[in-house]
Amino acid sequence: MKTEGVYNQGVWFLLCEVMCKALCALEKREDVVVLAKKAAALSKVYTGKDGGWSRVAEAPEKTAWWGRRKKLTK
């Protein structure tokens, strides 16, 4: 998708959500911010709204998924 610059709405919604949750669980802040900003931009194109992705990009630590892997392995 990224190489071609083609985004299927049904696929990228799910992909961004799953990837952001995984990256948050692993506490990969920089990667979450990059992906959430991309998801916000794509969401605006398809729906006219950012779908809450801007909030995730601003403060990924405040998501329910942040650090979840560490919490589960204690």
PDB file of N, CA, C and O in Angstrom:
ATOM      1  N   MET A   1       0.824  -1.198   0.000  1.00  0.00           N
ATOM      2  CA  MET A   1       0.000   0.000   0.000  1.00  0.00           C
ATOM      3  C   MET A   1       0.866   1.260   0.000  1.00  0.00           C
ATOM      4  O   MET A   1       0.652   2.176  -0.793  1.00  0.00           O
ATOM      5  N   LYS A   2       1.833   1.286   0.891  1.00  0.00           N
ATOM      6  CA  LYS A   2       2.637   2.491   1.035  1.00  0.00           C
ATOM      7  C   LYS A   2       3.432   2.787  -0.237  1.00  0.00           C
ATOM      8  O   LYS A   2       3.492   3.935  -0.676  1.00  0.00           O
ATOM      9  N   THR A   3       4.029   1.776  -0.819  1.00  0.00           N
ATOM     10  CA  THR A   3       4.842   1.959  -2.016  1.00  0.00           C
ATOM     11  C   THR A   3       4.020   2.499  -3.175  1.00  0.00           C
ATOM     12  O   THR A   3       4.448   3.416  -3.875  1.00  0.00           O
ATOM     13  N   GLU A   4       2.851   1.934  -3.373  1.00  0.00           N
ATOM     14  CA  GLU A   4       1.995   2.344  -4.483  1.00  0.00           C
ATOM     15  C   GLU A   4       1.242   3.638  -4.199  1.00  0.00           C
ATOM     16  O   GLU A   4       0.794   4.313  -5.125  1.00  0.00           O
ATOM     17  N   GLY A   5       1.101   3.984  -2.923  1.00  0.00           N
ATOM     18  CA  GLY A   5       0.323   5.167  -2.573  1.00  0.00           C
ATOM     19  C   GLY A   5      -1.169   4.948  -2.733  1.00  0.00           C
ATOM     20  O   GLY A   5      -1.934   5.904  -2.855  1.00  0.00           O
ATOM     21  N   VAL A   6      -1.583   3.684  -2.731  1.00  0.00           N
ATOM     22  CA  VAL A   6      -2.993   3.333  -2.875  1.00  0.00           C
ATOM     23  C   VAL A   6      -3.487   2.789  -1.541  1.00  0.00           C
ATOM     24  O   VAL A   6      -2.860   1.909  -0.951  1.00  0.00           O
ATOM     25  N   TYR A   7      -4.597   3.309  -1.075  1.00  0.00           N
ATOM     26  CA  TYR A   7      -5.113   2.906   0.227  1.00  0.00           C
ATOM     27  C   TYR A   7      -6.561   2.456   0.098  1.00  0.00           C
ATOM     28  O   TYR A   7      -7.428   3.240  -0.290  1.00  0.00           O
ATOM     29  N   ASN A   8      -6.818   1.211   0.420  1.00  0.00           N
ATOM     30  CA  ASN A   8      -8.168   0.676   0.445  1.00  0.00           C
ATOM     31  C   ASN A   8      -8.757   1.015   1.808  1.00  0.00           C
ATOM     32  O   ASN A   8      -8.211   0.622   2.839  1.00  0.00           O
ATOM     33  N   GLN A   9      -9.854   1.732   1.816  1.00  0.00           N
ATOM     34  CA  GLN A   9     -10.433   2.219   3.066  1.00  0.00           C
ATOM     35  C   GLN A   9     -10.682   1.096   4.070  1.00  0.00           C
ATOM     36  O   GLN A   9     -10.337   1.231   5.244  1.00  0.00           O
ATOM     37  N   GLY A  10     -11.264   0.014   3.632  1.00  0.00           N
ATOM     38  CA  GLY A  10     -11.574  -1.084   4.546  1.00  0.00           C
ATOM     39  C   GLY A  10     -10.342  -1.724   5.152  1.00  0.00           C
ATOM     40  O   GLY A  10     -10.354  -2.156   6.304  1.00  0.00           O
ATOM     41  N   VAL A  11      -9.281  -1.781   4.365  1.00  0.00           N
ATOM     42  CA  VAL A  11      -8.049  -2.414   4.833  1.00  0.00           C
ATOM     43  C   VAL A  11      -7.269  -1.496   5.762  1.00  0.00           C
ATOM     44  O   VAL A  11      -6.840  -1.924   6.833  1.00  0.00           O
ATOM     45  N   TRP A  12      -7.081  -0.243   5.370  1.00  0.00           N
ATOM     46  CA  TRP A  12      -6.210   0.603   6.181  1.00  0.00           C
ATOM     47  C   TRP A  12      -6.820   0.964   7.518  1.00  0.00           C
ATOM     48  O   TRP A  12      -6.083   1.142   8.488  1.00  0.00           O
ATOM     49  N   PHE A  13      -8.155   1.081   7.612  1.00  0.00           N
ATOM     50  CA  PHE A  13      -8.777   1.342   8.915  1.00  0.00           C
ATOM     51  C   PHE A  13      -8.370   0.255   9.913  1.00  0.00           C
ATOM     52  O   PHE A  13      -7.923   0.546  11.023  1.00  0.00           O
ATOM     53  N   LEU A  14      -8.531  -0.976   9.502  1.00  0.00           N
ATOM     54  CA  LEU A  14      -8.202  -2.111  10.364  1.00  0.00           C
ATOM     55  C   LEU A  14      -6.701  -2.196  10.622  1.00  0.00           C
ATOM     56  O   LEU A  14      -6.278  -2.400  11.760  1.00  0.00           O
ATOM     57  N   LEU A  15      -5.906  -2.044   9.586  1.00  0.00           N
ATOM     58  CA  LEU A  15      -4.462  -2.132   9.715  1.00  0.00           C
ATOM     59  C   LEU A  15      -3.914  -1.081  10.679  1.00  0.00           C
ATOM     60  O   LEU A  15      -3.110  -1.402  11.554  1.00  0.00           O
ATOM     61  N   CYS A  16      -4.338   0.157  10.523  1.00  0.00           N
ATOM     62  CA  CYS A  16      -3.862   1.225  11.409  1.00  0.00           C
ATOM     63  C   CYS A  16      -4.265   0.971  12.857  1.00  0.00           C
ATOM     64  O   CYS A  16      -3.472   1.187  13.774  1.00  0.00           O
ATOM     65  N   GLU A  17      -5.474   0.521  13.055  1.00  0.00           N
ATOM     66  CA  GLU A  17      -5.942   0.252  14.414  1.00  0.00           C
ATOM     67  C   GLU A  17      -5.120  -0.855  15.076  1.00  0.00           C
ATOM     68  O   GLU A  17      -4.661  -0.702  16.208  1.00  0.00           O
ATOM     69  N   VAL A  18      -4.939  -1.951  14.374  1.00  0.00           N
ATOM     70  CA  VAL A  18      -4.192  -3.084  14.932  1.00  0.00           C
ATOM     71  C   VAL A  18      -2.731  -2.708  15.170  1.00  0.00           C
ATOM     72  O   VAL A  18      -2.171  -3.020  16.221  1.00  0.00           O
ATOM     73  N   MET A  19      -2.121  -2.045  14.203  1.00  0.00           N
ATOM     74  CA  MET A  19      -0.716  -1.657  14.346  1.00  0.00           C
ATOM     75  C   MET A  19      -0.518  -0.656  15.476  1.00  0.00           C
ATOM     76  O   MET A  19       0.450  -0.762  16.230  1.00  0.00           O
ATOM     77  N   CYS A  20      -1.417   0.308  15.605  1.00  0.00           N
ATOM     78  CA  CYS A  20      -1.293   1.288  16.691  1.00  0.00           C
ATOM     79  C   CYS A  20      -1.430   0.617  18.054  1.00  0.00           C
ATOM     80  O   CYS A  20      -0.690   0.942  18.982  1.00  0.00           O
ATOM     81  N   LYS A  21      -2.361  -0.305  18.179  1.00  0.00           N
ATOM     82  CA  LYS A  21      -2.525  -1.019  19.448  1.00  0.00           C
ATOM     83  C   LYS A  21      -1.258  -1.798  19.786  1.00  0.00           C
ATOM     84  O   LYS A  21      -0.797  -1.781  20.928  1.00  0.00           O
ATOM     85  N   ALA A  22      -0.703  -2.475  18.795  1.00  0.00           N
ATOM     86  CA  ALA A  22       0.515  -3.257  19.026  1.00  0.00           C
ATOM     87  C   ALA A  22       1.687  -2.354  19.405  1.00  0.00           C
ATOM     88  O   ALA A  22       2.438  -2.660  20.331  1.00  0.00           O
ATOM     89  N   LEU A  23       1.839  -1.251  18.693  1.00  0.00           N
ATOM     90  CA  LEU A  23       2.934  -0.333  18.992  1.00  0.00           C
ATOM     91  C   LEU A  23       2.766   0.328  20.354  1.00  0.00           C
ATOM     92  O   LEU A  23       3.749   0.562  21.057  1.00  0.00           O
ATOM     93  N   CYS A  24       1.535   0.629  20.727  1.00  0.00           N
ATOM     94  CA  CYS A  24       1.277   1.182  22.064  1.00  0.00           C
ATOM     95  C   CYS A  24       1.607   0.153  23.141  1.00  0.00           C
ATOM     96  O   CYS A  24       2.213   0.486  24.160  1.00  0.00           O
ATOM     97  N   ALA A  25       1.213  -1.080  22.918  1.00  0.00           N
ATOM     98  CA  ALA A  25       1.494  -2.140  23.892  1.00  0.00           C
ATOM     99  C   ALA A  25       2.995  -2.296  24.105  1.00  0.00           C
ATOM    100  O   ALA A  25       3.445  -2.628  25.202  1.00  0.00           O
ATOM    101  N   LEU A  26       3.764  -2.055  23.051  1.00  0.00           N
ATOM    102  CA  LEU A  26       5.223  -2.159  23.120  1.00  0.00           C
ATOM    103  C   LEU A  26       5.891  -0.841  23.512  1.00  0.00           C
ATOM    104  O   LEU A  26       7.115  -0.774  23.624  1.00  0.00           O
ATOM    105  N   GLU A  27       5.095   0.200  23.719  1.00  0.00           N
ATOM    106  CA  GLU A  27       5.565   1.539  24.103  1.00  0.00           C
ATOM    107  C   GLU A  27       6.522   2.138  23.069  1.00  0.00           C
ATOM    108  O   GLU A  27       7.551   2.710  23.425  1.00  0.00           O
ATOM    109  N   LYS A  28       6.179   2.003  21.808  1.00  0.00           N
ATOM    110  CA  LYS A  28       6.967   2.551  20.698  1.00  0.00           C
ATOM    111  C   LYS A  28       6.369   3.895  20.291  1.00  0.00           C
ATOM    112  O   LYS A  28       5.711   4.003  19.257  1.00  0.00           O
ATOM    113  N   ARG A  29       6.603   4.911  21.108  1.00  0.00           N
ATOM    114  CA  ARG A  29       5.952   6.208  20.953  1.00  0.00           C
ATOM    115  C   ARG A  29       6.146   6.826  19.564  1.00  0.00           C
ATOM    116  O   ARG A  29       5.176   7.222  18.919  1.00  0.00           O
ATOM    117  N   GLU A  30       7.389   6.907  19.109  1.00  0.00           N
ATOM    118  CA  GLU A  30       7.657   7.556  17.820  1.00  0.00           C
ATOM    119  C   GLU A  30       6.917   6.869  16.673  1.00  0.00           C
ATOM    120  O   GLU A  30       6.373   7.533  15.791  1.00  0.00           O
ATOM    121  N   ASP A  31       6.903   5.553  16.692  1.00  0.00           N
ATOM    122  CA  ASP A  31       6.210   4.806  15.637  1.00  0.00           C
ATOM    123  C   ASP A  31       4.698   5.014  15.701  1.00  0.00           C
ATOM    124  O   ASP A  31       4.032   5.116  14.671  1.00  0.00           O
ATOM    125  N   VAL A  32       4.165   5.077  16.920  1.00  0.00           N
ATOM    126  CA  VAL A  32       2.724   5.322  17.092  1.00  0.00           C
ATOM    127  C   VAL A  32       2.363   6.689  16.536  1.00  0.00           C
ATOM    128  O   VAL A  32       1.363   6.832  15.833  1.00  0.00           O
ATOM    129  N   VAL A  33       3.170   7.691  16.846  1.00  0.00           N
ATOM    130  CA  VAL A  33       2.886   9.058  16.395  1.00  0.00           C
ATOM    131  C   VAL A  33       2.880   9.128  14.869  1.00  0.00           C
ATOM    132  O   VAL A  33       1.978   9.722  14.277  1.00  0.00           O
ATOM    133  N   VAL A  34       3.874   8.530  14.238  1.00  0.00           N
ATOM    134  CA  VAL A  34       3.945   8.540  12.766  1.00  0.00           C
ATOM    135  C   VAL A  34       2.716   7.867  12.160  1.00  0.00           C
ATOM    136  O   VAL A  34       2.085   8.414  11.256  1.00  0.00           O
ATOM    137  N   LEU A  35       2.383   6.686  12.660  1.00  0.00           N
ATOM    138  CA  LEU A  35       1.242   5.944  12.119  1.00  0.00           C
ATOM    139  C   LEU A  35      -0.080   6.654  12.399  1.00  0.00           C
ATOM    140  O   LEU A  35      -0.951   6.704  11.530  1.00  0.00           O
ATOM    141  N   ALA A  36      -0.237   7.200  13.594  1.00  0.00           N
ATOM    142  CA  ALA A  36      -1.486   7.887  13.943  1.00  0.00           C
ATOM    143  C   ALA A  36      -1.682   9.150  13.098  1.00  0.00           C
ATOM    144  O   ALA A  36      -2.807   9.469  12.715  1.00  0.00           O
ATOM    145  N   LYS A  37      -0.606   9.858  12.811  1.00  0.00           N
ATOM    146  CA  LYS A  37      -0.711  11.044  11.949  1.00  0.00           C
ATOM    147  C   LYS A  37      -1.119  10.645  10.530  1.00  0.00           C
ATOM    148  O   LYS A  37      -1.935  11.315   9.897  1.00  0.00           O
ATOM    149  N   LYS A  38      -0.545   9.557  10.044  1.00  0.00           N
ATOM    150  CA  LYS A  38      -0.909   9.058   8.712  1.00  0.00           C
ATOM    151  C   LYS A  38      -2.377   8.629   8.696  1.00  0.00           C
ATOM    152  O   LYS A  38      -3.109   8.926   7.751  1.00  0.00           O
ATOM    153  N   ALA A  39      -2.799   7.929   9.752  1.00  0.00           N
ATOM    154  CA  ALA A  39      -4.188   7.476   9.846  1.00  0.00           C
ATOM    155  C   ALA A  39      -5.145   8.666   9.917  1.00  0.00           C
ATOM    156  O   ALA A  39      -6.223   8.629   9.325  1.00  0.00           O
ATOM    157  N   ALA A  40      -4.755   9.722  10.640  1.00  0.00           N
ATOM    158  CA  ALA A  40      -5.596  10.921  10.732  1.00  0.00           C
ATOM    159  C   ALA A  40      -5.768  11.560   9.357  1.00  0.00           C
ATOM    160  O   ALA A  40      -6.870  11.957   8.980  1.00  0.00           O
ATOM    161  N   ALA A  41      -4.674  11.655   8.618  1.00  0.00           N
ATOM    162  CA  ALA A  41      -4.740  12.256   7.281  1.00  0.00           C
ATOM    163  C   ALA A  41      -5.619  11.430   6.346  1.00  0.00           C
ATOM    164  O   ALA A  41      -6.445  11.980   5.616  1.00  0.00           O
ATOM    165  N   LEU A  42      -5.442  10.115   6.369  1.00  0.00           N
ATOM    166  CA  LEU A  42      -6.261   9.253   5.510  1.00  0.00           C
ATOM    167  C   LEU A  42      -7.729   9.287   5.916  1.00  0.00           C
ATOM    168  O   LEU A  42      -8.617   9.280   5.063  1.00  0.00           O
ATOM    169  N   SER A  43      -7.977   9.323   7.211  1.00  0.00           N
ATOM    170  CA  SER A  43      -9.351   9.377   7.697  1.00  0.00           C
ATOM    171  C   SER A  43     -10.039  10.665   7.242  1.00  0.00           C
ATOM    172  O   SER A  43     -11.213  10.653   6.873  1.00  0.00           O
ATOM    173  N   LYS A  44      -9.299  11.772   7.273  1.00  0.00           N
ATOM    174  CA  LYS A  44      -9.865  13.050   6.820  1.00  0.00           C
ATOM    175  C   LYS A  44     -10.233  12.990   5.338  1.00  0.00           C
ATOM    176  O   LYS A  44     -11.248  13.548   4.919  1.00  0.00           O
ATOM    177  N   VAL A  45      -9.405  12.313   4.554  1.00  0.00           N
ATOM    178  CA  VAL A  45      -9.685  12.173   3.121  1.00  0.00           C
ATOM    179  C   VAL A  45     -10.974  11.392   2.897  1.00  0.00           C
ATOM    180  O   VAL A  45     -11.812  11.790   2.089  1.00  0.00           O
ATOM    181  N   TYR A  46     -11.132  10.277   3.615  1.00  0.00           N
ATOM    182  CA  TYR A  46     -12.284   9.401   3.404  1.00  0.00           C
ATOM    183  C   TYR A  46     -13.555   9.867   4.095  1.00  0.00           C
ATOM    184  O   TYR A  46     -14.647   9.715   3.549  1.00  0.00           O
ATOM    185  N   THR A  47     -13.425  10.441   5.304  1.00  0.00           N
ATOM    186  CA  THR A  47     -14.621  10.744   6.095  1.00  0.00           C
ATOM    187  C   THR A  47     -14.816  12.222   6.401  1.00  0.00           C
ATOM    188  O   THR A  47     -15.903  12.632   6.808  1.00  0.00           O
ATOM    189  N   GLY A  48     -13.778  13.025   6.209  1.00  0.00           N
ATOM    190  CA  GLY A  48     -13.867  14.435   6.556  1.00  0.00           C
ATOM    191  C   GLY A  48     -13.527  14.706   8.016  1.00  0.00           C
ATOM    192  O   GLY A  48     -13.471  15.863   8.432  1.00  0.00           O
ATOM    193  N   LYS A  49     -13.298  13.655   8.795  1.00  0.00           N
ATOM    194  CA  LYS A  49     -12.938  13.779  10.214  1.00  0.00           C
ATOM    195  C   LYS A  49     -11.690  12.948  10.466  1.00  0.00           C
ATOM    196  O   LYS A  49     -11.378  12.037   9.698  1.00  0.00           O
ATOM    197  N   ASP A  50     -10.972  13.262  11.548  1.00  0.00           N
ATOM    198  CA  ASP A  50      -9.742  12.509  11.805  1.00  0.00           C
ATOM    199  C   ASP A  50      -9.968  11.218  12.584  1.00  0.00           C
ATOM    200  O   ASP A  50      -9.029  10.445  12.780  1.00  0.00           O
ATOM    201  N   GLY A  51     -11.179  10.977  13.024  1.00  0.00           N
ATOM    202  CA  GLY A  51     -11.505   9.723  13.697  1.00  0.00           C
ATOM    203  C   GLY A  51     -10.827   9.514  15.038  1.00  0.00           C
ATOM    204  O   GLY A  51     -10.738   8.383  15.517  1.00  0.00           O
ATOM    205  N   GLY A  52     -10.347  10.591  15.653  1.00  0.00           N
ATOM    206  CA  GLY A  52      -9.686  10.477  16.953  1.00  0.00           C
ATOM    207  C   GLY A  52      -8.193  10.190  16.864  1.00  0.00           C
ATOM    208  O   GLY A  52      -7.515  10.088  17.886  1.00  0.00           O
ATOM    209  N   TRP A  53      -7.688  10.063  15.659  1.00  0.00           N
ATOM    210  CA  TRP A  53      -6.272   9.745  15.487  1.00  0.00           C
ATOM    211  C   TRP A  53      -5.354  10.863  15.950  1.00  0.00           C
ATOM    212  O   TRP A  53      -4.239  10.588  16.393  1.00  0.00           O
ATOM    213  N   SER A  54      -5.784  12.108  15.864  1.00  0.00           N
ATOM    214  CA  SER A  54      -4.944  13.225  16.320  1.00  0.00           C
ATOM    215  C   SER A  54      -4.678  13.127  17.814  1.00  0.00           C
ATOM    216  O   SER A  54      -3.576  13.422  18.276  1.00  0.00           O
ATOM    217  N   ARG A  55      -5.692  12.711  18.569  1.00  0.00           N
ATOM    218  CA  ARG A  55      -5.503  12.537  20.023  1.00  0.00           C
ATOM    219  C   ARG A  55      -4.496  11.436  20.313  1.00  0.00           C
ATOM    220  O   ARG A  55      -3.688  11.553  21.235  1.00  0.00           O
ATOM    221  N   VAL A  56      -4.544  10.378  19.536  1.00  0.00           N
ATOM    222  CA  VAL A  56      -3.578   9.289  19.715  1.00  0.00           C
ATOM    223  C   VAL A  56      -2.170   9.794  19.402  1.00  0.00           C
ATOM    224  O   VAL A  56      -1.228   9.488  20.133  1.00  0.00           O
ATOM    225  N   ALA A  57      -2.021  10.563  18.322  1.00  0.00           N
ATOM    226  CA  ALA A  57      -0.711  11.090  17.941  1.00  0.00           C
ATOM    227  C   ALA A  57      -0.162  12.058  18.989  1.00  0.00           C
ATOM    228  O   ALA A  57       1.043  12.090  19.236  1.00  0.00           O
ATOM    229  N   GLU A  58      -1.039  12.839  19.598  1.00  0.00           N
ATOM    230  CA  GLU A  58      -0.606  13.813  20.604  1.00  0.00           C
ATOM    231  C   GLU A  58      -0.172  13.154  21.905  1.00  0.00           C
ATOM    232  O   GLU A  58       0.789  13.600  22.531  1.00  0.00           O
ATOM    233  N   ALA A  59      -0.865  12.104  22.318  1.00  0.00           N
ATOM    234  CA  ALA A  59      -0.572  11.485  23.615  1.00  0.00           C
ATOM    235  C   ALA A  59      -0.838   9.981  23.594  1.00  0.00           C
ATOM    236  O   ALA A  59      -1.816   9.518  24.180  1.00  0.00           O
ATOM    237  N   PRO A  60       0.019   9.221  22.928  1.00  0.00           N
ATOM    238  CA  PRO A  60      -0.205   7.774  22.874  1.00  0.00           C
ATOM    239  C   PRO A  60      -0.172   7.111  24.253  1.00  0.00           C
ATOM    240  O   PRO A  60      -0.765   6.051  24.452  1.00  0.00           O
ATOM    241  N   GLU A  61       0.518   7.739  25.197  1.00  0.00           N
ATOM    242  CA  GLU A  61       0.606   7.189  26.552  1.00  0.00           C
ATOM    243  C   GLU A  61      -0.747   7.171  27.263  1.00  0.00           C
ATOM    244  O   GLU A  61      -0.926   6.444  28.240  1.00  0.00           O
ATOM    245  N   LYS A  62      -1.685   7.958  26.779  1.00  0.00           N
ATOM    246  CA  LYS A  62      -3.007   8.032  27.407  1.00  0.00           C
ATOM    247  C   LYS A  62      -3.990   7.003  26.854  1.00  0.00           C
ATOM    248  O   LYS A  62      -5.124   6.915  27.325  1.00  0.00           O
ATOM    249  N   THR A  63      -3.566   6.231  25.867  1.00  0.00           N
ATOM    250  CA  THR A  63      -4.460   5.209  25.319  1.00  0.00           C
ATOM    251  C   THR A  63      -4.528   4.014  26.264  1.00  0.00           C
ATOM    252  O   THR A  63      -3.619   3.788  27.063  1.00  0.00           O
ATOM    253  N   ALA A  64      -5.599   3.266  26.166  1.00  0.00           N
ATOM    254  CA  ALA A  64      -5.773   2.078  27.017  1.00  0.00           C
ATOM    255  C   ALA A  64      -4.740   1.000  26.697  1.00  0.00           C
ATOM    256  O   ALA A  64      -4.493   0.118  27.520  1.00  0.00           O
ATOM    257  N   TRP A  65      -4.147   1.060  25.531  1.00  0.00           N
ATOM    258  CA  TRP A  65      -3.202   0.026  25.112  1.00  0.00           C
ATOM    259  C   TRP A  65      -1.765   0.325  25.500  1.00  0.00           C
ATOM    260  O   TRP A  65      -0.905  -0.546  25.365  1.00  0.00           O
ATOM    261  N   TRP A  66      -1.479   1.528  25.978  1.00  0.00           N
ATOM    262  CA  TRP A  66      -0.093   1.897  26.265  1.00  0.00           C
ATOM    263  C   TRP A  66       0.506   1.003  27.361  1.00  0.00           C
ATOM    264  O   TRP A  66      -0.047   0.901  28.457  1.00  0.00           O
ATOM    265  N   GLY A  67       1.621   0.367  27.060  1.00  0.00           N
ATOM    266  CA  GLY A  67       2.339  -0.460  28.019  1.00  0.00           C
ATOM    267  C   GLY A  67       1.641  -1.750  28.400  1.00  0.00           C
ATOM    268  O   GLY A  67       2.014  -2.387  29.385  1.00  0.00           O
ATOM    269  N   ARG A  68       0.650  -2.138  27.646  1.00  0.00           N
ATOM    270  CA  ARG A  68      -0.137  -3.323  28.000  1.00  0.00           C
ATOM    271  C   ARG A  68       0.725  -4.589  28.033  1.00  0.00           C
ATOM    272  O   ARG A  68       0.504  -5.458  28.876  1.00  0.00           O
ATOM    273  N   ARG A  69       1.679  -4.703  27.150  1.00  0.00           N
ATOM    274  CA  ARG A  69       2.528  -5.906  27.140  1.00  0.00           C
ATOM    275  C   ARG A  69       3.295  -6.022  28.451  1.00  0.00           C
ATOM    276  O   ARG A  69       3.385  -7.101  29.037  1.00  0.00           O
ATOM    277  N   LYS A  70       3.843  -4.903  28.902  1.00  0.00           N
ATOM    278  CA  LYS A  70       4.600  -4.906  30.149  1.00  0.00           C
ATOM    279  C   LYS A  70       3.702  -5.285  31.323  1.00  0.00           C
ATOM    280  O   LYS A  70       4.108  -6.037  32.208  1.00  0.00           O
ATOM    281  N   LYS A  71       2.481  -4.758  31.323  1.00  0.00           N
ATOM    282  CA  LYS A  71       1.535  -5.046  32.403  1.00  0.00           C
ATOM    283  C   LYS A  71       1.153  -6.520  32.427  1.00  0.00           C
ATOM    284  O   LYS A  71       0.980  -7.100  33.498  1.00  0.00           O
ATOM    285  N   LEU A  72       1.022  -7.126  31.256  1.00  0.00           N
ATOM    286  CA  LEU A  72       0.618  -8.530  31.179  1.00  0.00           C
ATOM    287  C   LEU A  72       1.744  -9.494  31.532  1.00  0.00           C
ATOM    288  O   LEU A  72       1.487 -10.626  31.943  1.00  0.00           O
ATOM    289  N   THR A  73       2.987  -9.054  31.376  1.00  0.00           N
ATOM    290  CA  THR A  73       4.113  -9.947  31.642  1.00  0.00           C
ATOM    291  C   THR A  73       4.650  -9.821  33.058  1.00  0.00           C
ATOM    292  O   THR A  73       5.617 -10.499  33.404  1.00  0.00           O
ATOM    293  N   LYS A  74       4.062  -8.989  33.871  1.00  0.00           N
ATOM    294  CA  LYS A  74       4.507  -8.840  35.271  1.00  0.00           C
ATOM    295  C   LYS A  74       4.029  -9.984  36.111  1.00  0.00           C
ATOM    296  O   LYS A  74       4.307 -10.029  37.309  1.00  0.00           O
TER     297      LYS A  74
END
